[in-house]
Amino acid sequence: MKLIRIHPSDNVAVALEDVAAGEVFEDFPGLAAAEDVKRGHKLALAPIKEGQPVIKYGCAIGLAKCDIAPGAWVHTHNVRTGLSEGGEYTYDHKVLPMPEPRSFTFRGYRRPDGRAAVRNELWIIPTVGCVNSVAQQLVKANQHLVTGSVEGLYTFPHPFGCSQMGDDHAQTRKLLAALVRHPNAGGVLVLGLGCENLTMDQFKQELGSWDDRRVKFLICQEAEDELAEGSALLAELAGYAGQFQREDISASELVVGMKCGGSDGLSGITANPAVGRFSDLLIAAGGSTVLTEVPEMFGAESILFDRCENEAVFRKAVAMVENFKKYFVSHGQVVYENPSPGNKAGGITTLEDKSCGCVQKGGSAQVVDVLGYGEAVTKKGLNLLSGPGNDLVSATALTAAGAHLILFTTGRGTPFGAPAPTVKISTNTALYDKKRDWIDFNAGTAAQGESLDDTGRRLLDYVLAVAGGEQTKAERHGAREISIFKDGVVL
């Protein structure tokens, strides 16, 4: 099969392989390609008049700029977005079928506060960018502490913590405190300078309560030798973290973040719906998933709004989307100018096209909560998280929300990794074969005959293996990065 019509009402089909001009298709009698069409791109199945909607996923993904003939390539040259900054939303509650509940387990760590973890690492969290180099020296000098059940020693450099005001200062403080709380860190050293805006006292107030055995603090300007004192504190933390051992834990305690980047025309056909099947399976087992990238919900947000479990959640979801639209407008930007050059090269035409594929990761479950930036998951089920589409910023926010690991679908590939294990899922087999050092899981098989249900079940098995200690490619390469959302001025 070379073409797929995703929904019966679609007036375009997507090429699963490159198509040559003049090629005909068994599944679409009488249709011939009017020109060469690359994998992931669209062909018209019927005449589409100028101004009429282009339908994919059963939804309008744009409007025809001109008359489009059957068999023609359908893309940015002849389709424009139908979105605008405004929008009215009504609550039309829908409950979709879910998988039968089943029990699964993984080999994880149990923390004293009762939380589960999938890694047992030491983390150094700089409160200000001025001490990034000290943190990196401490990581390099103390790798001997990575032994037994202590699985790694990492730091997450960033440029903030000083010269920030208002919301930016608050977001930096909140995000870093959330990372300190993350269960995958068996021990945390919080590293400050001493003269920054984000004082250690202020940070401790944001953090709230903490276990003195698990969290240590060091202000470099107050230390005689910050490297010696830091190393001594890390040794104490390693002694504490080394007491934890893996044990069987119910998958109902897992929190999994869901993200896409470098998307292509197959993202919404293979990898994203496969993640959606996985999400439904995990939620049916009592677990939790988190979906973010608010700007990549524009144009498809009603699909999620209609699955909010009650009107209170619906109102929070609408506010999240409207606030992001206001953020765009306040900076003089249009809300719909989103698909990147790579997205377009891969076959994504408009933001509606991208968004309808993006929300497939949310599966069929009810939306149980909407989280602000830096807030943690507290409810079992499908959660929405406020955050931008940027890969590093949103993956950091997912980690801060408590995601034990992150599923990252991609049609073009990327080597980055978040602080939480980041599973790269290819939308096509060609990418999987080309970038084996980047890609952990191939969902391109869903375009080659494997059912999405089977792909989702296979992904669940892999996630349980990663939760049990199997390293992702990003982990093997030491790719651990954060990026903090900012909006305002720098002093």
C-alpha positions in Angstrom: 0.0 0.0 0.0 1.5 3.3 -1.1 -1.3 5.7 -0.1 -3.4 5.9 3.0 -6.7 7.7 3.5 -6.8 8.2 7.3 -10.5 9.0 7.7 -13.4 8.1 5.3 -14.3 11.8 4.9 -10.7 12.9 3.9 -10.2 14.4 0.4 -6.5 13.8 0.5 -4.3 10.7 1.0 -0.8 10.5 2.4 2.0 8.8 0.5 3.6 6.0 2.6 6.4 5.8 0.1 7.7 8.1 -2.7 5.3 8.3 -5.5 6.2 8.9 -9.2 4.2 11.0 -11.6 1.7 8.9 -13.5 1.7 6.2 -10.9 -1.7 4.5 -10.3 -3.0 2.9 -7.1 -4.9 -0.4 -6.6 -6.7 1.0 -3.5 -7.8 4.1 -5.4 -9.2 3.1 -8.8 -9.0 5.9 -11.4 -6.5 8.0 -9.5 -3.1 8.8 -11.0 -0.4 10.9 -9.5 -0.1 14.2 -11.4 3.5 14.7 -10.3 6.2 13.2 -8.1 5.1 13.2 -4.4 7.5 12.4 -1.6 6.8 10.1 1.4 4.7 11.8 4.0 3.2 14.3 1.5 -0.4 14.5 0.4 -2.3 13.8 -2.9 -5.8 15.1 -3.7 -8.4 12.3 -4.0 -11.1 14.5 -5.5 -11.4 18.0 -6.9 -10.9 20.7 -4.2 -12.2 24.1 -5.3 -10.4 27.3 -4.3 -11.5 28.2 -0.7 -12.8 24.8 0.1 -11.4 22.9 3.1 -8.6 20.3 2.7 -9.7 17.3 4.9 -7.3 15.0 6.7 -7.9 13.0 9.9 -11.5 13.8 9.2 -10.7 17.5 10.1 -10.1 20.6 8.1 -6.3 21.2 8.0 -6.5 24.3 5.7 -8.1 25.9 2.8 -7.3 25.5 -0.9 -5.5 28.6 -2.4 -6.6 27.5 -5.9 -8.5 24.7 -7.6 -6.7 21.4 -6.9 -7.2 18.5 -9.3 -7.4 14.8 -8.3 -3.9 13.3 -8.1 -2.2 16.7 -7.5 0.4 17.3 -4.8 -1.3 19.1 -1.9 1.0 21.3 0.1 2.0 24.8 1.0 2.0 26.0 -2.6 -1.8 25.4 -2.9 -3.1 25.3 0.8 -3.2 28.0 3.5 -4.2 27.8 7.1 -7.8 28.5 8.2 -6.8 29.6 11.7 -7.1 33.0 13.3 -6.2 34.4 16.7 -9.8 34.2 17.9 -11.9 31.2 18.8 -15.0 30.2 20.7 -15.2 26.8 22.5 -18.1 24.9 23.8 -18.0 21.8 26.0 -19.3 18.8 24.1 -18.3 15.9 26.4 -17.3 12.7 24.7 -16.3 9.4 26.3 -14.3 7.1 23.9 -13.7 3.3 24.3 -10.6 2.4 26.3 -8.7 -0.9 26.6 -9.6 -3.5 29.2 -7.6 -2.9 32.4 -4.6 -5.1 32.9 -1.8 -5.2 35.4 1.9 -4.6 34.6 5.0 -4.2 36.7 8.5 -2.8 36.2 11.7 -3.1 38.2 12.0 0.3 39.9 13.1 2.0 43.1 10.8 2.8 46.0 11.6 6.1 47.7 10.9 6.7 51.5 8.0 9.1 50.7 6.3 6.2 48.8 7.0 7.5 45.3 8.4 5.2 42.6 11.5 6.0 40.5 13.0 4.4 37.3 16.5 5.7 37.9 18.8 6.1 41.0 21.1 9.0 40.1 22.9 11.9 41.7 22.0 15.3 40.3 23.7 18.6 40.8 21.3 21.5 40.3 22.9 24.9 39.8 20.6 27.7 41.0 22.5 30.2 38.8 24.4 29.9 35.6 27.6 31.4 37.2 28.3 28.0 38.9 27.8 25.8 35.8 31.5 25.2 35.4 31.9 24.3 39.1 29.0 21.8 38.7 30.6 20.3 35.6 34.0 20.0 37.4 32.3 18.2 40.3 30.7 15.7 37.9 34.0 15.0 36.2 35.9 14.6 39.4 33.4 12.3 41.2 32.5 9.6 38.6 34.0 7.1 41.1 30.7 7.5 43.1 28.8 5.9 40.2 28.9 2.3 41.6 26.5 -0.3 42.9 22.9 0.9 42.5 24.0 4.6 41.9 23.5 4.8 38.2 24.9 8.1 37.2 26.1 11.6 38.3 24.8 14.5 36.2 24.4 18.3 36.2 22.1 20.4 34.1 23.7 23.8 33.2 21.5 26.8 32.4 22.1 30.6 32.0 19.5 31.8 34.5 19.0 32.4 38.3 20.2 36.0 38.1 19.3 39.2 36.2 15.7 38.0 35.9 12.6 39.7 37.1 8.9 38.9 37.7 7.5 35.8 36.1 10.9 34.7 34.6 12.5 34.7 38.0 9.6 32.8 39.5 9.6 30.2 36.6 13.3 29.6 37.0 12.9 29.1 40.7 9.9 26.8 40.4 11.4 24.7 37.6 14.6 24.1 39.4 12.9 23.2 42.6 10.7 20.7 40.7 13.8 19.0 39.4 15.2 18.7 42.9 12.1 16.9 43.9 12.2 14.5 41.0 12.2 10.8 42.2 14.8 9.6 39.7 17.4 11.6 41.7 18.4 9.5 44.7 20.5 12.4 45.9 20.7 16.1 44.9 23.4 18.8 45.5 21.9 22.3 45.1 24.8 24.6 44.0 24.6 28.4 44.4 27.1 31.2 44.0 26.1 33.6 46.8 25.3 37.0 45.2 22.6 36.0 42.7 19.0 37.1 42.6 17.9 33.5 43.3 19.3 33.3 46.8 19.6 29.9 48.6 17.1 31.0 51.2 14.6 31.9 48.5 15.2 28.6 46.8 14.7 26.6 50.0 11.4 28.5 50.6 10.3 27.4 47.1 11.4 23.8 47.7 9.5 23.6 51.0 10.3 20.5 53.0 13.2 18.2 52.1 15.1 15.2 53.4 18.5 16.2 54.7 19.9 12.8 53.7 18.8 13.3 50.1 19.3 17.0 49.4 22.5 19.0 50.3 23.2 22.7 49.7 26.5 24.5 48.9 27.1 28.2 48.3 30.4 28.5 46.5 31.3 32.1 47.7 31.1 30.8 51.3 33.3 27.8 50.8 37.1 27.7 51.3 37.3 25.1 48.5 34.0 24.5 46.7 35.3 21.5 44.8 36.5 19.7 48.0 33.3 20.6 49.9 31.1 19.7 47.0 32.9 16.3 46.6 32.4 15.6 50.3 28.7 16.3 50.0 28.4 14.2 46.9 30.0 11.3 48.8 27.4 11.6 51.5 24.6 11.6 48.9 26.1 8.6 47.2 26.2 6.7 50.5 22.5 7.5 51.0 21.4 6.8 47.4 23.4 3.5 47.3 21.0 2.0 49.8 18.2 1.8 47.2 17.7 -1.4 45.2 15.3 -2.2 42.3 12.1 -4.1 43.2 8.9 -5.0 41.4 6.5 -1.9 41.2 3.1 -1.6 39.6 3.0 0.2 36.3 0.1 2.1 37.8 2.7 4.3 39.5 4.4 5.4 36.2 4.2 8.9 34.9 5.2 9.2 31.2 5.6 12.4 29.2 4.7 12.6 25.6 6.4 14.9 23.1 7.1 15.2 19.3 9.7 17.0 17.3 11.1 17.0 13.8 7.6 15.8 12.8 6.8 14.6 9.3 3.7 13.6 7.3 3.8 10.1 8.9 3.9 11.4 12.5 0.1 11.5 12.8 -0.3 8.1 11.1 2.3 5.9 12.8 4.3 7.1 15.8 1.8 9.6 17.4 -1.2 7.3 17.3 1.0 4.4 18.5 2.0 6.5 21.5 -1.8 7.2 21.9 -2.4 3.5 22.1 0.4 3.1 24.6 -1.1 6.0 26.7 -4.5 4.3 26.8 -3.0 1.0 27.8 -1.0 2.6 30.7 -4.0 4.7 31.9 -6.2 1.6 31.8 -3.6 0.0 34.0 -3.9 2.9 36.5 -0.9 4.9 35.3 -0.5 8.5 34.1 0.6 10.3 30.9 1.3 14.0 30.3 0.8 15.8 27.0 2.3 19.3 26.4 3.3 21.6 23.4 0.3 23.9 23.6 1.0 25.8 20.3 0.9 22.5 18.6 -2.7 21.9 19.8 -3.9 25.0 18.0 -6.5 23.9 15.4 -7.1 20.5 17.1 -7.7 21.6 20.6 -11.4 20.7 20.5 -10.4 17.1 20.2 -8.9 17.3 23.6 -11.4 19.7 25.1 -14.3 17.4 24.3 -12.6 14.6 26.4 -12.1 16.7 29.5 -13.8 14.7 32.3 -15.8 17.7 33.6 -16.5 21.4 32.9 -13.9 22.5 35.5 -11.1 20.7 33.6 -12.5 22.0 30.3 -12.3 25.6 31.5 -8.7 25.1 32.6 -7.8 23.6 29.2 -9.5 26.5 27.4 -7.6 29.0 29.6 -4.3 27.3 28.9 -4.8 27.6 25.1 -6.1 31.1 25.3 -3.2 32.3 27.4 -0.8 30.9 24.9 -2.6 32.7 22.1 -2.3 35.9 24.0 1.4 35.2 24.6 1.9 35.0 20.8 -0.2 38.1 20.1 1.5 40.2 22.8 4.8 39.6 21.0 3.3 40.6 17.7 3.3 37.0 16.4 0.5 35.2 14.6 -0.6 32.0 16.4 -0.6 29.8 13.3 3.0 30.4 12.0 4.3 27.1 13.5 5.4 24.3 11.1 9.2 24.5 10.8 11.1 24.1 7.5 11.8 20.5 8.5 8.1 19.9 9.2 7.2 21.2 5.8 9.9 19.2 4.0 8.4 16.1 5.7 4.9 16.8 4.4 3.2 18.9 7.1 1.5 21.8 5.4 -0.3 23.9 8.1 -0.5 24.2 11.8 -3.9 22.4 11.7 -2.1 19.5 9.9 0.6 19.4 12.5 -1.8 19.8 15.5 -4.2 17.1 14.3 -1.2 14.7 14.2 0.3 16.0 17.5 -2.9 15.3 19.6 -2.9 11.7 18.4 -0.4 11.1 21.2 -3.3 11.7 23.7 -5.1 8.5 22.7 -8.7 8.2 23.7 -8.6 8.7 27.5 -10.4 11.4 29.4 -8.3 14.5 30.3 -8.2 14.6 34.1 -6.2 17.7 34.8 -4.4 20.7 33.3 -1.1 21.7 34.8 0.7 25.0 34.8 4.4 25.3 33.9 6.5 23.8 36.7 3.5 22.0 38.3 3.6 18.3 39.1 1.1 15.5 38.2 -1.3 14.7 41.1 -4.1 12.9 39.3 -4.0 9.5 37.6 -4.8 9.5 33.9 -4.2 11.9 30.9 -2.9 15.3 32.0 -2.3 18.4 29.8 0.7 20.6 30.7 1.3 24.2 29.7 4.5 24.5 27.8 5.7 25.6 24.3 6.6 23.4 21.4 10.4 23.8 21.7 11.9 20.4 22.3 14.2 21.2 25.2 11.9 23.6 27.0 8.9 21.2 26.8 10.9 18.1 27.7 12.3 19.9 30.7 8.8 20.9 31.7 7.7 17.3 31.4 10.5 16.2 33.6 9.6 18.9 36.2 6.0 17.7 36.1 7.3 14.3 37.4 7.5 12.3 34.2 9.7 9.2 35.0 10.5 9.0 31.3 9.6 10.8 28.0 8.4 9.4 24.7 9.6 11.6 21.8 8.3 10.9 18.4 10.2 12.2 15.4 10.2 11.9 11.6 13.6 13.5 11.1 15.5 12.5 14.2 17.3 14.4 17.0 20.0 13.4 19.5 19.0 15.4 22.6 17.9 14.0 25.9 16.0 15.4 28.9 17.0 14.7 32.5 14.4 11.9 32.4 15.2 9.0 30.1 14.0 10.1 26.6 12.8 7.4 24.2 13.1 8.4 20.6 10.4 6.9 18.4 10.8 7.0 14.6 7.7 7.6 12.4 9.3 5.8 9.5 11.6 2.8 9.1 14.1 4.7 6.9 14.9 7.0 9.8 15.3 4.1 12.2 17.7 2.3 9.8 19.7 5.5 9.2 19.9 6.8 12.8 20.3 3.7 15.0 22.4 5.7 17.4 19.5 8.1 18.0 16.3 6.1 17.6 15.2 3.6 20.3 11.9 2.4 18.8 10.6 2.1 15.3 6.9 2.9 14.8 7.4 3.0 11.0 6.2 -0.6 11.0 2.7 0.8 11.4 3.0 1.9 7.8 4.2 -1.5 6.7 1.4 -3.7 7.9 1.7 -3.8 11.7 -1.5 -2.7 13.4 -1.4 0.4 15.6 -2.7 -1.7 18.5 0.2 -4.1 18.1 2.7 -1.2 17.8 1.3 0.4 21.0 1.6 -2.9 22.9 5.1 -3.3 21.7 5.9 0.2 22.9 4.4 -0.6 26.3 6.8 -3.6 26.6 9.7 -1.3 25.7 8.7 1.4 28.1 8.5 -1.2 30.9 12.1 -2.3 30.0 13.4 1.2 30.1 11.6 1.8 33.4 13.4 -1.3 34.6 16.8 0.0 33.8 17.4 -0.4 30.0 19.2 2.7 28.8 17.9 4.8 26.0 20.3 5.9 23.2 20.4 9.4 24.6 21.4 8.1 28.0 24.2 6.0 26.5 25.6 9.1 24.8 25.3 11.2 27.9 22.7 13.6 26.4 21.1 15.3 29.4 20.0 18.9 28.9 17.5 21.4 30.3 16.1 24.6 28.9 14.0 27.0 31.0 11.0 29.0 29.6 11.6 32.8 29.6 9.7 35.7 28.3 10.8 39.0 29.9 13.9 41.2 30.1 17.4 40.4 31.3 18.9 42.9 33.6 
